[in-house]
Amino acid sequence: MTMKRRGCLTKTALATALAGGLFATGASAQLAGHNVILVHGFMMDDLSNPPANFQEVQQAGEDNWREYWLNRAEARIDWASNGRVEGQIAQQAFQQLRQISQQGLCNDYCVVVTHSTGDLVTRHLLENQARWLQSEGLQPLKILAVLDMAGAGGGTELADLAVSIAYNDSWYNWPVKQAVKAFTGIDPEPDNLGVVNDLQTNVARNLAVSPNSIPRLRFVGGGSSYGGITKPFIDGTDDGVVPTHSACGATSASGIDSCSNSISLAGKVSGQNGPSGLYYNHYPVLMSEGANHGDVINTQTGNTAVPVVNNTTLNGLRVDFASRTYNQRAWWQFWGSGDQYIEVPNSSQTSLSNLVYTTLNN
């Protein structure tokens, strides 16, 4: 979720920077025959060390995706985390949207891949990009689908705590402060939290919530981050940063244990505390109990993926992950067939991102 960064330029300087470094790779960087746009997540170093210029923002964005997705994308939308979604972040993103439109990269539709807070940023962009671009005589971007890796569109309780600590820095809040500092990298103050303000659960869930026709495919982890010190402060299951209710696209911020009412994050077929409802056009596709927040976009292996929404076509994008069901008895069970599980076979031998890319690219 976090990478090093440094803030913003004047509009002219920003346009100059974009001209030199917007596009990531050559024309073969596609998914299912469509160009890919990357939108990264929260960069904690932007709070402690704000970017000096937009080139630093771009460099950090490039580094963020380098391990897996960088050479599989045509463009990125980079933004500085010391800003707000409806303020500086939107301004930076719009300049990049203009470049993408002018280049015609989405004339045959694009697929957007987001990580973490990139989910929330993208939701705001999708709600406004047509109006913004048409106001300058440009074609709106045609987006086929969005792949949200560990999406934070529903916010996180860690952001709620960060804002609370910023206004109540009492000694008895020490355990909370340690979790918040692991998440933000700073001692929170009212004026230094940037996009963390937008990640408060109530704020995030009231930002750009109008339904639209673009499907949001959700990929959800349940691993640990920061040595596990953040987990006690997040409702329900989580990936160490983002709660499952946010990553799944649940309509309520109430803590849940799975994206499904009948399958656990580990794939066990049984009754679960799942979402009471999902946002319109949000589809939890895969869950992976061991995948942690940052590594869902990298090359971390060893984690089994569990299909939820599968064997379907969403806006022309075929979702068809292999799956198998099997029974497993606990070590202490000497009779019966044991519990039933479902998984994507051999998924632990590859990374979640590679599984997603290779399957959807067929």
N, C-alpha and C positions, 0 to 999 in steps of 0.2 A: 504494500500500500504506500509505502513511503520511499522516496528517493531524494537525493540531494538536489537543491535548486539554488536559485538566488533571487523580478517584478516587472516592471512595465516600461514601455517607451512612449514617446509621442506617437501620434497616428502615422506621421510620415516615416519615422524611424522604424515603426513596427512593420509597415508595408515593405520597406527596404529589406528588413530581416527576413520576412516571409518569402520574398522573391528569391532569396538565396538558399532557403533550406526547408521549404514546406514538404516536399515530396520525398518519400522514403526510398523507393526502389524503382526498378524497371517495370515494364508493362505486364510481366508475367506474374506479378504479385496480386493474385486474385483468390477468391473463395467462391466455388460454384459458378465460376465464370463472371464474377462481379468484383469490381475494385473494392478494397478494404480501407476503411478509415479507422484510426485508433484514437481513443480518448482516455487518457490515463486517470489515475486516482489522486487522492490527497498526498501531497509531498510535505512531510513535517518540517524539513529544513527551510522551507519558505517562510515559516513563522519565526524561526530564530535568526535566519540570515536571508532577508528578502532579496529576490533577484535584482541585480543591478541593471539588467537590460533584458530585452526579449531573447537575445541570442542564448543567454543562460537558461531561460525557460525552455527554449527549444532543445538545448543540449541535454538537459535533464529529462525531457520527454523522450528523446531518442534513447538515452541510457535506460530508461524505465522499461522499454519494450525490447531491448536488444537481445535478451537471451532466447526468445522464441518468436514473437510476433513481428519484429521490425522488418525483416525481409519478406514478410508475407503481406505487406500493406503498401498501398500507393500514397497514403497521406496520413497525417496526424493532426489532431486539434490539441495543441499544447496550451496550458494555462497555469497561472501562478496561484498557489494556494493561500497566499496572504490577502487575496481579494475575496469578493462576494459573488455568488452565482449571478445575481441580477445586476451587478455593477461591473467591476474591472474584468471579471472572468468572461462575462458576455461580450464585452468590448473586444477582448483579445480573440475570443472564438469567432466573432463575426468577421474580423479581418481574414481569418483563415477560411471561413466558409466562402467568402468572396473569391478567394484564390481558387478554391476547389470548383466553384461554379464557373469561373472564367476559363478554367482548363477543361471543363466538360467531363470531369472524371466520373460523374454520376449520371451521365446521359443514358446509360444502360443499367441504371440502378447500382447503388453501393450497399455493402454490408458494413455496419459500424460495430466495432468491438470495443467495449468499455471495461474498465476495471474500477471497482470500488466507487468513489465519489464521481467518477466519470459517468456512472449511471444517472445521477442526479443532474449533472451538467448537461448531459445529452438530452434528458427529458425537457429541460428548459429550451435547448436549441431546437428540438423537433417542434415544439409548440410555436416557436417564433420565426424559424429560419425562412419560411416562405414569404412572410410579410417583410422581413428585413431585406431579403435579396430582391424582391419585386420592387421595393421602394427605390432601388438603384438600377432598375431595368435589367436585372439578372434573373436567370432561371433558377427556381428553387431546386434544391438537391432531391433527387429521387432515391429514397432509401427503401431497400427491400426488407431488411430486418436488422435488429440490433441484438448482439450477443453480449449479455451482461455477466461478466465474471466477478463473483462476490459483490454483487451490486448493492450499493448503499443508498438507493433511492428512497428507502423508508427511514433513513437516519440510523443513528446508533446511540445507545444510552451513554456511551463514553463521551459523546459531545454534550449531552445534557449535563453530565458531571463536570466537564471542563468549564462550561459557562457558570455553573453553580460555584465552583471553586474560585473562579475569577472574581466573584462578588462576596465570597465568604472564605477567606484564607485562614481558617482557624486551625490550631494545632491538632485538635481531635479529628480532623479530616485527613490525617497523614496517610492512612492506607489508600484512601481515594485519590489523594494527590499523586501517589506513586503510580497508580494505574493511569491517571490522566497524563502524567509526564511521559510515561512509556508510549502513549498514543500520540501526543502532540509534540513532544521533544522540548517543551518549555514549561515554565511556571505561568499558568494562565493569568492574564489580566484582561480587563474589559475591552481594551483596544488592540490586542495582539493575536486574536484568535482566527481572523480571516474566515475561510470557508467553513471552519468548525462551527461557526454560528448557524450556518445553513444545514448542518448535519444533525442538529437537535431534532428529535423524532417529530415533534409537532410542527416545526418549521419545514422540514423536508417533506412532510406529508401534506403540506399546503402549497407547495411550489410546483407550478405547471402540471396540474393534475387532470387537465381536460383529456378525455379519451381520444385516441387517434388510431389510424388504420395500420400503423407499423407494429408488427409483433415484436415483443421483447422476450427473447429466449434467455432463461436464467440458469446459471451454473453455480452450484452452491457447495461450499466447503464446510467442514465442521472441525477442523484442526485447531492447533493452539499457536498463539503468537506471544511475543514478549515474555516467554517463560511461564505463561499461564496466569500472570498476575491480573490481567484484565477480565478474565472470565467471570469471577464472582459478581461483577458489576454490570453484566449484560443479561437481559431477560431471555430466558429460554436457552436453546442451544445457539452456538455461534462459531465463528472461525478465528476467534481471538480479537476481532475488531468489529465485525458487522454481525448483528443478530440474524438468525435464520428468518425471522419475520420480514426483515428488510431484503435479504438476498433472494427469498422466494418470490417477493412481490405481493405479500399479504396485505389486505386492505386495513388490517388492524395492527397497531404496534404492540399488542399483547404478546408475551413470550410464547413461542411454540417450539416443538422439538423436531419437526420435520416439515418438508414441503408437501407431504402426502398424509392423508388421514389413515392410510393402511400400510405404509412402508416406512421403516426407520431410515435414518441417514446411513446406517450400516447395511441396509437392504433386507432387514428382517420383516417378513410379512405378518403384521399384527396391528392392532388398533394403536393409533398414534395421536398425540396432541398436535394436529396439523392446523393449517390456516382455515379460518371460518369463511374466507373468501379471498380472491385474488383480484388485483387491479385488472381492468379491462385490457385484453390482449397481452397479458403477462403469462408466460408458460415456463414453470420450473421443469427443465429438461433432464438435467443430471444432478445428483447429489454425491458427495464423496466425504465420508466421515473424517478421514485423516488429512484431507487437503487444507492447509492453512491459508490465511488471507493473502499473503504476498505471493505465495508460490503457485496459485492457480493460473497465473499468466506466464509462469516460467517452465522449467523442465523437471520439476519434482516428480519422482515416481514412487511406487510402493503403495498407492492408495486405490482402493477399489471404487469404481463408479457405479452408481445405482440409477437406472432409468426411471423417470416419472412420466412425463409427457413424451411419447415415443410413437413411432410408426404413423406419422402424420405429415402433412405438407402445410407449411405456414407461409402464406403469401408467395408461393412458388418455391420456397426453400424446403427441400425434403429433409425431414428429421427421421432417421432410420438407424438407430444404434442397435447393434447386436445385443441380445439379452438371453439369459438362461436362468431357470429356476432350479433350485436344488434343496435338499433337506440336510440339516446338520444337527447332530446331537451334542449337547454339552458333555464334558468329560465325566460328569457324574450321572448321566442318563444311561441306564442299562437296558432300557426297553423303549418301545415306540419309535416313530420315525424322526423325532426331533422337530426342530423349527424349520419353517420354509424361508428361503432367502431368494432374492433376485439380484442379479448383477450384470454388468457388461463384461463378458468373458475376456480374460487376459488384460483387463484395464489397468491392473496394478503394475504392469510391465511398461507402461508409457505414462506420460504426463497428461493431466486433464486437458490442457490446451492442445496438445498434439492429438488426443482422442477427438476433441471437438473439431479441430481443423480437418483432419484426414477423413472423418465421417461425413461432415457436411460438404466437403469438397468433392465427394464422389458424384 
